[in-house]
Amino acid sequence: MQWFRCATPYINTFRNRTFVITFGGEMLTDDQFPHLVEDLVLLNSLGVRLVLVYGARPQIDRLLQQRQITAEVINGIRLTTDQALNCVKDASASVRVEIESRLSMGMFNTPMAGSHITVTSGNFVTAKPVGVRDGIDYQHTGEVRKVDAKAIRNLLDHGSIVLLSPLGYSPTGEIFNLSAEDVATFTAATIGADKLITLIDGDGIPDAKGALIRELKLDEAESRLREMSTVNEDLAKTLLSAIYACNHGVQRSHIINRHRDGGLLLELFTRDGIGTLISPERYEVTRKATIEDVVGILDLIRPLEEEGVLVRRSREILETEIDHFTVTIRDQTIIACAALYPFSKEQFAEIACLVVHHDYQKAGRGNQLLQHMEQEAKKLKTKEIFVLTTHTGQWFQERGFKGGTLKGLPLDRQQLYNYQRRSRVFIKKI
Ligand SMILES: CC(C)(COP(=O)(O)OP(=O)(O)OC[C@H]1O[C@@H](n2cnc3c(N)ncnc32)[C@H](O)[C@@H]1OP(=O)(O)O)[C@@H](O)C(=O)NCCC(=O)NCCS
């Protein structure tokens, strides 16, 4: 009862959201498959818009073996000959029928009773050939070229579950064997899905000691990928897809264990989940600047100095004043900075050179950095902070600063005032 109540916020959040869920052909022979289908039906009845992408690798392998066809895997890519393509088509068709029939069940005494689900498959994925690489022609092995987002969205709008196979078609009518993971990833990115969920054999992404990582921000995921790519290629590929999706507008990527009964629901409707969640946020750190940051700060402030928004600081001055600076770092790049000059005797401090890189403005960073600087000033027992600015008075006023006069500032600062710039003074009690 209690867990169901705890699920309420998630139920509200997920209504009308789009999830792309992908699983390999192994899922169909797994004991958990009937339960997975029940859980998909539940999500559908809660108003979640579902796109399912299936793989068919074991089914293809079985047919290849039965028909005594060899399909080489070279550099991790399967070469699909005409004969092999027939196996791919047959295997994919039978997996599709199996999934469709499961989703059509509405038996009494099961969680599926009363469910009327429409499942639609179609020519939504345009493919292109992998082509000739290192002298090898991969023939019918292809890559995703385009996904028909409009058609998929249309079907989702009408309550259909969209089922995508690992096959794609070219405008000339050729058929290509694709990786289901690629189809899912491109589709999630193209239709602007809220989630990409990949069901795998293991628990999720492990750390270097093998323990499951519950959550990864984008930059952590990228560094984990670098460590993993030589150790576990399949899992690295799954992580790469999750990263790609998050880098292309998908809100969350989940990697979860397909063997767990109710794994999908546990991942979605409980706070901790069961697998690995990758989110598109990146880590940013705000810290005191060091001498190594001088070049980065100069890169950030030079354009504004040239526009006359900031007073020009030479490299030498910046080096001597670097201890006054605080920087915000993202992806090893300085994206914001500010300086604090205390006037201890007067219990005053000046905030200067508050800059947020143009690409990162209007996201609250300036505000956060100002608050950070205020905290720093408080630690120095400062009672009032002030800024001198020509362009940004309004911004500071909206954050509690009041217009002041030069005479209200510490004497030492008054003497340094640049009368040509005619900066205005803004003061805030803290
Ligand atoms: C001022 C500055 C630091 C704000 O950074 P930011 O990360 O965009 O700040 P926030 O996200 O907290 O605030 C953004 C809001 O401030 C507004 N804003 C930005 N510059 C402004 C200005 N000069 N006057 C008034 N409002 C301004 C934005 O329009 C935005 O408003 P909105 O949310 O209603 O769209 C940044 O615009 C900047 O680097 N400016 C150039 C350097 C500068 O003038 N520094 C101050 C001198 S020390």
The ligand as a Gaussian input file, in Angstrom:
#p B3LYP/6-31G(d) Opt

LIG

0 1
 C       25.539000      40.180000     -15.287000
 C       25.885000      38.736000     -15.492000
 C       27.035000      38.340000     -14.577000
 C       24.674000      37.870000     -15.194000
 O       24.985000      36.530000     -15.373000
 P       23.842000      35.408000     -15.554000
 O       24.451000      34.086000     -15.259000
 O       23.162000      35.574000     -16.848000
 O       22.856000      35.820000     -14.360000
 P       21.492000      35.227000     -13.903000
 O       21.145000      34.010000     -14.703000
 O       21.559000      35.062000     -12.428000
 O       20.494000      36.415000     -14.267000
 C       20.043000      36.582000     -15.573000
 C       19.053000      37.730000     -15.649000
 O       19.741000      38.976000     -15.528000
 C       19.402000      39.794000     -16.649000
 N       20.530000      40.658000     -16.973000
 C       21.711000      40.335000     -17.523000
 N       22.468000      41.440000     -17.681000
 C       21.758000      42.454000     -17.213000
 C       21.976000      43.854000     -17.101000
 N       23.102000      44.402000     -17.531000
 N       21.026000      44.596000     -16.534000
 C       19.870000      44.052000     -16.112000
 N       19.586000      42.750000     -16.188000
 C       20.515000      41.968000     -16.747000
 C       19.117000      38.796000     -17.748000
 O       18.350000      39.374000     -18.770000
 C       18.364000      37.716000     -16.998000
 O       17.041000      38.113000     -16.796000
 P       15.830000      37.079000     -17.056000
 O       16.101000      35.940000     -16.135000
 O       14.637000      37.887000     -16.680000
 O       15.923000      36.714000     -18.483000
 C       26.273000      38.464000     -16.967000
 O       25.243000      39.012000     -17.780000
 C       27.582000      39.062000     -17.399000
 O       28.602000      38.396000     -17.327000
 N       27.588000      40.312000     -17.859000
 C       28.760000      40.984000     -18.338000
 C       29.698000      41.349000     -17.227000
 C       29.151000      42.378000     -16.272000
 O       28.474000      43.317000     -16.676000
 N       29.485000      42.196000     -14.990000
 C       29.096000      43.087000     -13.942000
 C       30.170000      44.086000     -13.687000
 S       31.125000      43.663000     -12.306000

